[in-house]
Amino acid sequence: MATRYPGVIPPHMLKRLSEHGSESQRRWASSTLSTDRHFRQPMAAREMAAALHAEYSNSPRGTPSRYIFDAGHKTELPGELVLSEGEPATADDTAHEAYTDLGATYRFFYDVFERHSIDGEGMALLGSVHYGEAYQNAFWDGRQMVFGDGDGEIFLPFTRAIDVVAHELTHGVTELTAGLVYYNQSGALNESISDVFGVMVKQYQAGQTVDEADWLIGAALLGPEVQGKALRSMAAPGTAYDDPVLGKDPQPGHMDQFVDTTDDNGGVHINSGIPNHAFYLIATELGGYSWETAGAIWYAALTDERLANDAQFVDFAGLTMAHATQRFGSKVADIVQKGWQQVGIGP
Ligand SMILES: [Zn+2]
């Protein structure tokens, strides 16, 4: 397992920033895009990651195994170990935030789905903070989390947003379960599943019901200069931001507005708005806590062996209906079906 995901800030946002930002914003965005494009893990780094996983993936069920490294503003991973599982907080807030976020994500998957870390077998959760210079992204490289500090104007440090951290770790879960190919509809489904579990981790940590939640992704990341609420809105895809530098949120919330593009791996961060909105509609219609019914259905579909790695939206929708019927009965299944229909998917 070692797919390097593109990071929570999609390339279309960084590209806009590199063209329309102030001089320093253009420089930071270009440097982030270039870092992302040229990301390579030399053999030595891959061997070190494998050795770290072998050494640290040993916690008992119900307990995470977290190790946070400081990359020292360089791009070599993992950097220097600064915080280990069970140690008292270090002086560095960012390292501590990363540690807390990884713990909250572990707790959600374990408490709600009895999943012992990303692989279900206690895989160590490794994270590197202070990656690169004003690096404007956070990503999962198949072995660990990597967090940039942001530039402070457009993006704040990436450890601030628990939903973003959970989004990235969920890519690891998806890779080890459904293995959804990161392209076109299966890729948009992969992205959406990361947003769905990301938003649930945020709601779980805050103890929020579906009515109390804001259904935003990455709200805590946007800097003071951005005209917008978040990176994405599950309640109203396409309305998260409208900013002179970043442009307008391009997400559709219905199949009628499906975007055909070769950019962004076939619009994986764009068309994910459609299944995102279906989850929002279904969870809010069901009421209560999102993870109790809607989340349980999504998790069952994600981990169902019948979910093919090139699944389309409609295939995933079909599985959610099957699990809804099986676990919760026809009343819940009807709500699930109606939610998908409202975004233009299914019979
Ligand atoms: Zn993603």
Residues whose N, C-alpha, C, O or C-beta is under 5 A from the ligand:
A	BS01	ZN	G7 E191 S194
